[in-house]
């Protein structure tokens, strides 16, 4: 997938003029790129539009106007773009009734996912099993992060199977404290096919 360049970003004033339309478009796009797996996990598959929006929002929120600082943000978020033959996703650990829980209860709920980033998530496409590769640095032995970035590197055979609508594609989570799976709905799958052929 083509990298986002500094020249593609709008300055804060220009962005404010188009923000509402861009935000509405990205919300609709994310609906076709989001998969809920069980009650607590949501996968949002990233692409150029979702990442570009995140960078613009960060520039707006943090009031970043210097080119070198904008470039630093862009470099940080570029890591979310899928490489050739890959799908890239942000994984959110979600907690129902979050505001009814104490901080200790929230931390305990998130920490029950310890080890998920080691061997607990895969994309199954027919007979192909694609293990998720998590970006390091988002969890420690005593503390699990609620947001993770991961990639699914698909072989040529797995990509061909993914393109076949007669072959099931699903995300499977197999963790001692959480087991769930979800089929990729047709609109999501169509979006992700675009990523795999970009």
C-alpha positions in Angstrom: 0.0 0.0 0.0 1.4 3.4 -1.0 2.8 5.3 2.0 1.3 8.6 3.0 3.5 11.6 2.2 3.7 14.9 4.1 2.4 16.7 1.1 -0.9 14.9 1.4 -1.7 16.4 4.8 -3.7 19.5 5.1 -2.7 22.2 7.5 -5.0 22.7 10.5 -7.0 25.6 8.9 -7.6 23.7 5.7 -8.5 20.5 7.6 -11.1 22.3 9.7 -12.9 23.3 6.4 -13.3 19.6 5.3 -13.2 17.8 8.7 -16.9 17.1 9.1 -17.2 15.6 5.6 -13.9 13.6 6.0 -15.0 12.4 9.5 -18.4 11.2 8.2 -16.7 9.4 5.3 -14.2 7.7 7.6 -16.9 6.6 10.0 -18.8 5.0 7.1 -15.5 3.4 5.9 -14.7 2.0 9.3 -18.1 0.3 9.5 -16.9 -1.8 6.5 -13.5 -2.5 8.1 -14.6 -3.4 11.7 -15.1 -6.9 13.0 -16.3 -7.7 16.6 -15.0 -11.0 17.9 -17.0 -11.9 21.0 -18.0 -9.4 23.6 -14.6 -7.8 24.3 -12.5 -7.7 21.1 -12.9 -5.4 18.1 -10.5 -5.5 15.1 -10.4 -2.4 12.9 -8.5 -3.0 9.7 -6.5 0.0 8.7 -5.8 1.5 5.3 -4.6 4.8 3.9 -7.8 6.7 4.6 -8.1 5.6 8.2 -4.5 6.3 8.9 -4.6 9.7 7.1 -7.6 10.7 9.2 -5.8 9.7 12.5 -2.8 11.8 11.6 -5.0 14.8 10.7 -7.0 14.4 14.0 -3.7 14.2 16.0 -2.4 17.4 14.3 -5.7 19.1 15.1 -5.9 17.9 18.7 -2.3 18.6 19.6 -2.1 21.8 17.4 0.9 20.4 15.5 2.0 22.9 12.8 5.8 22.4 12.5 6.8 20.1 9.6 9.3 18.1 11.6 6.7 17.3 14.3 4.0 16.5 11.7 6.6 14.2 10.0 7.2 12.5 13.3 3.5 11.8 13.8 3.2 10.6 10.2 6.2 8.2 10.7 4.6 6.8 13.9 1.2 6.2 12.2 2.7 4.9 8.9 3.4 1.7 10.8 -0.3 0.9 10.7 -0.4 0.7 6.9 -0.4 -2.9 5.6 2.7 -4.0 3.6 2.4 -6.1 0.4 0.4 -9.2 1.0 -0.6 -8.1 4.5 -3.7 -7.0 6.4 -3.1 -4.6 9.2 -5.5 -4.0 12.1 -5.9 -2.2 15.4 -7.2 -4.5 18.1 -9.2 -2.9 20.9 -10.0 -4.6 24.1 -13.4 -3.3 25.0 -15.1 -3.4 28.4 -18.9 -3.3 28.6 -20.1 -1.0 31.4 -16.6 0.6 31.6 -17.8 3.6 33.6 -19.4 1.4 36.3 -16.1 -0.2 37.1 -13.2 1.0 39.3 -9.8 1.5 37.8 -8.6 -1.7 39.5 -11.5 -3.6 38.0 -10.8 -2.2 34.5 -7.1 -3.1 34.9 -7.9 -6.6 36.0 -10.3 -7.1 33.1 -7.7 -6.0 30.5 -5.0 -8.0 32.2 -6.9 -11.2 31.7 -5.8 -10.9 28.1 -2.1 -11.3 29.0 -0.4 -13.5 26.4 -2.9 -12.8 23.7 -0.1 -11.1 21.7 2.0 -14.2 21.8 -0.1 -16.9 20.1 -3.8 -16.2 20.6 -5.0 -14.6 17.4 -5.2 -15.9 13.8 -7.0 -15.4 10.5 -8.3 -18.6 9.1 -8.9 -18.6 5.4 -10.2 -22.1 4.4 -7.4 -24.4 5.5 -4.8 -21.6 5.8 -4.0 -20.4 9.3 -2.3 -17.0 9.5 -1.0 -16.1 12.9 -1.2 -12.4 13.9 2.1 -10.6 14.3 1.7 -8.1 17.1 3.7 -4.9 17.3 5.9 -5.1 20.3 5.9 -2.8 23.2 2.2 -2.7 24.0 2.2 -5.1 27.0 4.5 -6.1 29.8 4.5 -9.1 32.1 2.4 -7.2 34.7 0.4 -4.9 32.5 -1.6 -5.5 29.3 -2.4 -2.6 26.9 -6.0 -2.1 25.8 -5.0 -1.3 22.2 -2.7 -3.3 20.0 -1.4 -3.1 16.4 -1.1 -6.3 14.4 -0.5 -7.7 11.0 -1.7 -10.8 9.2 0.9 -11.8 6.5 -0.9 -13.9 3.9 0.9 -16.2 1.6 0.0 -16.2 -2.1 -2.1 -19.3 -1.6 -3.9 -17.7 1.4 -4.5 -14.5 -0.7 -6.0 -16.6 -3.5 -8.3 -18.4 -1.0 -9.3 -15.0 0.5 -10.4 -13.8 -3.0 -12.6 -16.9 -3.4 -16.1 -16.0 -2.0 -16.7 -19.8 -1.5 -14.0 -20.0 1.1 -14.7 -19.0 4.7 -12.5 -16.3 6.2 -12.7 -15.7 10.0 -10.8 -14.3 12.9 -10.2 -16.8 15.7 -9.1 -15.9 19.2 -8.0 -18.9 21.3 -6.7 -17.7 24.7 -7.1 -19.4 28.0 -9.4 -16.6 29.2 -11.1 -15.8 26.0 -12.3 -18.0 23.1 -14.3 -16.5 20.3 -14.4 -16.3 16.5 -16.2 -14.3 13.8 -16.7 -14.6 10.1 -15.5 -11.7 8.0 -18.8 -10.2 6.6 -18.9 -9.7 2.8 -18.5 -5.9 3.0 -15.4 -6.3 5.2 -14.0 -9.0 3.0 -14.4 -6.8 -0.1 -12.6 -3.9 1.6 -9.8 -6.2 2.6 -9.4 -7.6 -0.8 -8.6 -4.1 -2.0 -5.8 -3.9 0.6 -4.4 -7.2 -0.5 -4.2 -6.1 -4.1 -3.0 -2.5 -3.4 
